[in-house]
Amino acid sequence: DYAMPTVIHPQKDGLFRFDANRYSVPEDFIHQPLILKAYQDVLKIYCKDQLICQHPRCYDKYQTIKDLNHYRKRLSRIKRYKHQTLLSHFKTLCPEADAYLAGLHQRQLQVIYHVKQILNLEVIFGKTALCSALIKALKTGAFHWESAKNILLYDDSLKPKLSLVHPQKKDLMELDVEPVDLTQYDRLLKQKE
């Protein structure tokens, strides 16, 4: 070995600095002192005497070189957390949401996708209308997000009651508009001349 060993300390983001660049290490080795051996074309990182990872050496400056395998555990935890958050929000929609979710689990492969789409419907139509649609879908055994959407779109009892005023053409013809005095503009033009 002709590389000079250097002690490195990866930060909480799993990266360490070397020659104005940042390189990743596996998540299990964050906050541990590690040994870096820098060769001409490769960087090798050791924990005690065990090689834990290596990166091609980058001679550009201010680059971040990551191996996505180093972040798999973290990404998996984040994904599970997001899924749990979506599911818990879905369960709080109404008491029937648990039963609807159980039906989704039995009939659909991509439950999280359906839950996301249904929660998007909540933003558009509101919680009350969505709960009513879920109850109707549960009664008919329609366990698909598009079923809930179609119920919301085509069930007249769930449509929002909008009171729009539609003026008749006759009403528009009877408007009184005061004439505008345009002599002010004539005066302005004369002053400029």
Residue frames relative to the residue before (quaternion, step in Angstrom):
aa qw qx qy qz dx dy dz
D 1.0000 0.0000 0.0000 0.0000 0.00 0.00 0.00
Y 0.1207 -0.8129 0.5681 0.0439 3.53 -0.70 1.07
A 0.5314 0.6117 -0.4224 0.4063 3.63 1.24 0.13
M 0.4292 -0.6885 0.5290 0.2489 3.53 -1.05 0.85
P 0.3482 -0.7505 0.5128 0.2292 3.66 -0.58 1.04
T 0.0901 -0.7790 0.6205 0.0118 3.53 -1.06 0.93
V 0.3755 -0.7077 0.5478 0.2410 3.57 -0.95 0.83
I 0.0644 -0.7894 0.6104 0.0110 3.57 -0.89 0.98
H 0.2027 -0.7599 0.6074 0.1120 3.55 -1.25 0.53
P 0.2573 -0.7839 0.5431 0.1561 3.63 -0.20 1.21
Q 0.4430 -0.6926 0.5116 0.2497 3.54 -1.11 0.77
K 0.7220 -0.4499 0.2970 0.4338 3.59 -1.28 0.07
D 0.6380 0.5070 -0.3375 0.4712 3.62 1.20 -0.33
G 0.5539 -0.6500 0.3699 0.3658 3.57 1.31 0.12
L 0.6185 0.5417 -0.3381 0.4580 3.59 1.24 0.31
F 0.1124 -0.7537 0.6395 0.1018 3.54 -1.23 0.53
R 0.4366 -0.6989 0.5100 0.2464 3.56 -1.22 0.53
F 0.1324 0.7472 -0.6468 0.0769 3.50 -1.18 0.79
D 0.8471 -0.0517 -0.0209 0.5285 3.59 -0.78 1.07
A 0.6996 -0.4958 0.2531 0.4479 3.60 0.81 1.05
N 0.6257 0.4646 -0.3615 0.5119 3.60 1.19 0.45
R 0.3085 -0.7244 0.5826 0.2016 3.54 -1.33 0.30
Y 0.1058 -0.7898 0.6041 0.0066 3.54 -0.98 0.98
S 0.4191 -0.7203 0.4991 0.2376 3.57 -1.13 0.68
V 0.1508 -0.7305 0.6543 0.1244 3.51 -1.39 0.41
P 0.6343 -0.5176 0.3840 0.4269 3.64 -1.16 0.36
E 0.6347 -0.5905 0.3605 0.3443 3.52 -1.09 0.82
D 0.6265 0.5680 -0.3419 0.4097 3.60 1.03 -0.69
F 0.7360 0.4260 -0.2242 0.4760 3.60 1.18 -0.45
I 0.3638 0.7237 -0.5041 0.2996 3.59 1.24 0.33
H 0.8320 0.1805 -0.1840 0.4913 3.57 -1.09 0.84
Q 0.5797 0.5286 -0.4124 0.4630 3.60 1.12 0.50
P 0.4628 -0.6333 0.5163 0.3437 3.57 -1.05 0.56
L 0.0750 -0.7959 0.6008 -0.0088 3.55 -0.83 1.06
I 0.3850 -0.7023 0.5463 0.2450 3.55 -1.26 0.32
L 0.1699 -0.7766 0.6036 0.0605 3.53 -0.86 1.07
K 0.0630 -0.7491 0.6581 0.0422 3.51 -1.01 0.91
A 0.1577 -0.8127 0.5595 0.0401 3.54 -0.50 1.27
Y 0.1039 -0.7735 0.6246 0.0257 3.54 -0.68 1.17
Q 0.7277 -0.4441 0.2887 0.4357 3.57 -1.23 0.17
D 0.8236 0.2112 -0.0916 0.5184 3.61 0.91 -0.82
V 0.7901 0.2229 -0.1137 0.5596 3.61 1.21 -0.18
L 0.2456 -0.7158 0.6309 0.1709 3.55 -1.27 0.58
K 0.1022 -0.7857 0.6087 0.0415 3.58 -0.84 0.98
I 0.1634 -0.7902 0.5884 0.0510 3.53 -0.88 1.05
Y 0.1102 -0.8051 0.5828 0.0025 3.54 -0.83 1.11
C 0.1781 -0.6930 0.6793 0.1630 3.49 -1.34 0.50
K 0.7776 -0.0783 -0.0510 0.6218 3.51 -0.30 1.35
D 0.7770 -0.2923 0.2051 0.5184 3.65 -0.46 -1.06
Q 0.5836 0.6018 -0.3582 0.4110 3.59 1.27 -0.01
L 0.3861 -0.7016 0.5512 0.2340 3.58 -0.87 0.99
I 0.1391 -0.8224 0.5473 0.0694 3.61 -0.61 1.09
C 0.7897 -0.1366 0.0699 0.5940 3.60 1.14 -0.49
Q 0.1002 -0.7654 0.6283 0.0964 3.50 -1.37 0.17
H 0.1634 -0.7688 0.6139 0.0726 3.53 -1.24 0.63
P 0.5012 -0.5797 0.5167 0.3819 3.57 -1.16 0.44
R 0.4603 -0.6917 0.4768 0.2870 3.57 -0.90 0.84
C 0.2112 -0.7728 0.5913 0.0921 3.54 -0.94 0.97
Y 0.2232 -0.7958 0.5519 0.1109 3.57 -0.78 1.03
D 0.4706 0.6115 -0.4717 0.4266 3.59 1.27 0.11
K 0.4148 -0.7002 0.5180 0.2636 3.56 -1.25 0.26
Y 0.8519 0.1872 -0.1570 0.4632 3.53 -1.31 0.62
Q 0.4098 0.6790 -0.4914 0.3599 3.59 0.99 0.88
T 0.2431 -0.7258 0.6193 0.1750 3.54 -1.28 0.46
I 0.0992 -0.7983 0.5939 0.0097 3.53 -0.60 1.17
K 0.0085 0.8201 -0.5682 0.0670 3.56 -0.51 1.24
D 0.2309 -0.6922 0.6623 0.1699 3.48 -1.29 0.59
L 0.4029 -0.7542 0.4620 0.2352 3.60 -0.46 1.18
N 0.5528 0.6003 -0.3992 0.4180 3.59 1.15 -0.41
H 0.6047 0.5664 -0.3515 0.4359 3.58 1.16 -0.51
Y 0.7432 0.4047 -0.2061 0.4914 3.60 1.20 -0.47
R 0.3623 0.7748 -0.4674 0.2237 3.62 1.24 0.05
K 0.6660 0.4970 -0.3156 0.4581 3.61 0.85 -0.90
R 0.6683 0.5040 -0.2994 0.4579 3.56 0.89 -0.94
L 0.6705 0.4936 -0.2997 0.4658 3.59 0.90 -0.90
S 0.6263 0.5336 -0.3276 0.4645 3.56 1.06 -0.72
R 0.6504 0.5052 -0.3105 0.4748 3.60 0.99 -0.83
I 0.6501 0.5128 -0.3154 0.4637 3.59 0.96 -0.86
K 0.6526 0.5154 -0.3103 0.4606 3.57 0.95 -0.88
R 0.6507 0.5041 -0.3144 0.4729 3.61 0.93 -0.86
Y 0.6456 0.5248 -0.3203 0.4530 3.59 0.96 -0.85
K 0.6608 0.5011 -0.3084 0.4659 3.59 0.94 -0.89
H 0.6446 0.5162 -0.3195 0.4646 3.58 0.99 -0.82
Q 0.6580 0.5043 -0.3114 0.4645 3.59 0.94 -0.85
T 0.6302 0.5284 -0.3279 0.4650 3.59 1.05 -0.77
L 0.6521 0.5052 -0.3133 0.4704 3.60 0.94 -0.86
L 0.6826 0.4948 -0.2940 0.4502 3.57 0.86 -0.94
S 0.6649 0.4874 -0.3172 0.4688 3.60 0.95 -0.79
H 0.6252 0.5113 -0.3433 0.4794 3.61 1.06 -0.65
F 0.6352 0.5318 -0.3258 0.4556 3.58 0.98 -0.84
K 0.6724 0.5130 -0.2995 0.4416 3.59 0.93 -0.89
T 0.6669 0.4995 -0.3085 0.4589 3.61 1.15 -0.49
L 0.4342 0.7102 -0.4651 0.3012 3.62 1.21 -0.07
C 0.7550 -0.2137 0.1912 0.5897 3.58 0.82 -1.02
P 0.6708 -0.5082 0.3367 0.4224 3.61 -1.19 0.31
E 0.6635 0.5162 -0.3021 0.4495 3.61 1.10 -0.63
A 0.4712 0.7023 -0.4330 0.3120 3.61 1.24 -0.24
D 0.6184 0.5459 -0.3504 0.4437 3.61 1.02 -0.71
A 0.6701 0.4854 -0.2981 0.4758 3.57 0.92 -0.89
Y 0.6428 0.5128 -0.3250 0.4672 3.59 1.00 -0.78
L 0.6375 0.5227 -0.3182 0.4682 3.57 1.03 -0.80
A 0.6255 0.5232 -0.3362 0.4711 3.59 1.02 -0.76
G 0.6470 0.5116 -0.3117 0.4717 3.59 1.02 -0.78
L 0.6184 0.5295 -0.3355 0.4739 3.58 1.07 -0.72
H 0.6538 0.5190 -0.3126 0.4534 3.58 0.95 -0.88
Q 0.6745 0.4943 -0.3008 0.4585 3.60 1.03 -0.72
R 0.8169 0.3271 -0.1304 0.4568 3.58 0.91 -0.91
Q 0.7584 0.3504 -0.1933 0.5145 3.61 1.13 -0.37
L 0.4199 -0.6983 0.5226 0.2510 3.54 -1.11 0.69
Q 0.7672 0.3125 -0.1577 0.5375 3.57 1.02 -0.82
V 0.1000 -0.8461 0.5228 0.0305 3.55 0.51 1.22
I 0.6569 0.5216 -0.3243 0.4372 3.60 0.86 -0.91
Y 0.6160 0.5390 -0.3467 0.4580 3.60 0.99 -0.76
H 0.6772 0.4850 -0.2940 0.4687 3.59 0.88 -0.93
V 0.6373 0.5211 -0.3288 0.4628 3.59 0.99 -0.81
K 0.6401 0.5194 -0.3289 0.4607 3.62 0.94 -0.84
Q 0.6760 0.4930 -0.3002 0.4581 3.57 0.87 -0.93
I 0.6470 0.5065 -0.3224 0.4700 3.60 0.99 -0.79
L 0.6571 0.4922 -0.3169 0.4749 3.60 0.98 -0.77
N 0.5898 0.5379 -0.3689 0.4762 3.61 1.15 -0.48
L 0.6170 0.5375 -0.3406 0.4631 3.58 1.09 -0.67
E 0.5911 0.5693 -0.3647 0.4398 3.58 1.11 -0.64
V 0.6379 0.5263 -0.3251 0.4588 3.58 1.00 -0.82
I 0.7112 0.4680 -0.2584 0.4565 3.58 0.94 -0.90
F 0.8243 0.2838 -0.1084 0.4778 3.57 0.73 -1.10
G 0.5225 -0.6280 0.4233 0.3917 3.59 1.18 -0.38
K 0.6411 -0.5750 0.3703 0.3482 3.53 -1.24 0.60
T 0.6615 0.5298 -0.3181 0.4250 3.59 0.88 -0.90
A 0.6820 0.4735 -0.2880 0.4773 3.57 0.84 -0.97
L 0.6479 0.5171 -0.3263 0.4543 3.60 0.96 -0.80
C 0.6364 0.5237 -0.3325 0.4585 3.59 0.96 -0.79
S 0.6461 0.5081 -0.3179 0.4725 3.56 0.96 -0.82
A 0.6521 0.5072 -0.3112 0.4697 3.58 0.98 -0.81
L 0.6478 0.5103 -0.3251 0.4629 3.62 0.99 -0.77
I 0.6302 0.5268 -0.3320 0.4637 3.58 1.02 -0.76
K 0.6649 0.4886 -0.3020 0.4775 3.59 0.95 -0.86
A 0.6543 0.5021 -0.3130 0.4710 3.60 0.98 -0.82
L 0.6285 0.5349 -0.3275 0.4600 3.59 1.05 -0.75
K 0.6566 0.5163 -0.3084 0.4551 3.59 0.97 -0.86
T 0.7373 0.3957 -0.2273 0.4981 3.59 1.03 -0.75
G 0.4600 -0.7006 0.4373 0.3260 3.60 1.25 -0.13
A 0.4269 0.6930 -0.4618 0.3524 3.58 1.17 0.60
F 0.0294 0.8334 -0.5463 0.0785 3.57 0.02 1.31
H 0.4818 0.5897 -0.4828 0.4326 3.53 0.29 1.34
W 0.5448 -0.6414 0.4128 0.3483 3.59 -0.93 0.78
E 0.6380 0.5323 -0.3389 0.4413 3.60 1.05 -0.64
S 0.5581 0.5757 -0.3920 0.4511 3.57 1.18 -0.44
A 0.6585 0.4907 -0.3020 0.4841 3.56 0.93 -0.90
K 0.6395 0.5269 -0.3242 0.4564 3.59 0.98 -0.82
N 0.6785 0.4901 -0.2981 0.4588 3.59 0.88 -0.91
I 0.6164 0.5226 -0.3496 0.4741 3.58 1.02 -0.69
L 0.6660 0.5001 -0.3041 0.4625 3.58 0.93 -0.87
L 0.7023 0.4808 -0.2754 0.4470 3.58 0.96 -0.82
Y 0.8216 0.3149 -0.1249 0.4586 3.57 0.87 -0.94
D 0.5950 0.5303 -0.3869 0.4638 3.61 1.18 -0.09
D 0.3858 -0.7674 0.4675 0.2089 3.57 -0.40 1.26
S 0.6278 0.5506 -0.3523 0.4225 3.61 1.06 -0.60
L 0.7061 0.4508 -0.2652 0.4773 3.61 1.19 -0.41
K 0.5254 0.6342 -0.4222 0.3788 3.58 1.22 -0.21
P 0.5115 -0.6420 0.4607 0.3378 3.59 -0.98 0.72
K 0.3992 -0.7020 0.5419 0.2329 3.50 -1.08 0.81
L 0.0401 -0.8050 0.5914 -0.0239 3.54 -0.40 1.24
S 0.1699 -0.7701 0.6050 0.1094 3.56 -0.93 0.83
L 0.0096 0.8044 -0.5904 0.0661 3.53 -0.11 1.31
V 0.3242 -0.7206 0.5781 0.2035 3.55 -1.02 0.79
H 0.1016 -0.7881 0.6064 0.0276 3.56 -0.70 1.12
P 0.2283 -0.7898 0.5492 0.1500 3.60 -0.19 1.15
Q 0.4311 -0.6809 0.5316 0.2608 3.54 -1.08 0.81
K 0.6357 -0.5335 0.3870 0.4018 3.57 -1.18 0.50
K 0.6121 0.5635 -0.3437 0.4356 3.56 1.05 -0.76
D 0.6438 0.5252 -0.3140 0.4595 3.58 1.01 -0.85
L 0.6578 0.5105 -0.3080 0.4603 3.56 1.01 -0.80
M 0.6478 0.5294 -0.3146 0.4485 3.58 1.08 -0.71
E 0.7047 0.4709 -0.2647 0.4599 3.58 1.11 -0.54
L 0.4089 0.7089 -0.4857 0.3071 3.59 1.19 0.23
D 0.2775 -0.7374 0.5927 0.1672 3.52 -1.05 0.80
V 0.0377 -0.7864 0.6162 -0.0208 3.54 -0.66 1.15
E 0.3917 -0.7215 0.5207 0.2341 3.51 -0.81 1.04
P 0.4759 -0.6656 0.4835 0.3111 3.60 -0.95 0.80
V 0.3887 -0.7156 0.5387 0.2160 3.55 -1.10 0.77
D 0.3912 -0.7075 0.5416 0.2304 3.53 -0.99 0.93
L 0.1708 -0.8261 0.5342 0.0554 3.60 -0.47 1.23
T 0.4345 0.7114 -0.4587 0.3078 3.60 1.21 0.03
Q 0.5430 0.6156 -0.4036 0.4041 3.60 1.14 -0.47
Y 0.6643 0.5063 -0.3021 0.4595 3.58 0.97 -0.86
D 0.6121 0.5412 -0.3449 0.4621 3.57 1.08 -0.74
R 0.6500 0.5206 -0.3108 0.4582 3.58 0.96 -0.87
L 0.6518 0.5168 -0.3133 0.4581 3.59 0.96 -0.86
L 0.6639 0.5002 -0.3090 0.4621 3.57 0.95 -0.82
K 0.6420 0.5150 -0.3256 0.4655 3.61 1.03 -0.75
Q 0.6420 0.5308 -0.3325 0.4422 3.60 1.02 -0.73
K 0.6560 0.5164 -0.3094 0.4553 3.58 1.03 -0.72
E 0.6321 0.5226 -0.3406 0.4597 3.58 1.06 -0.60
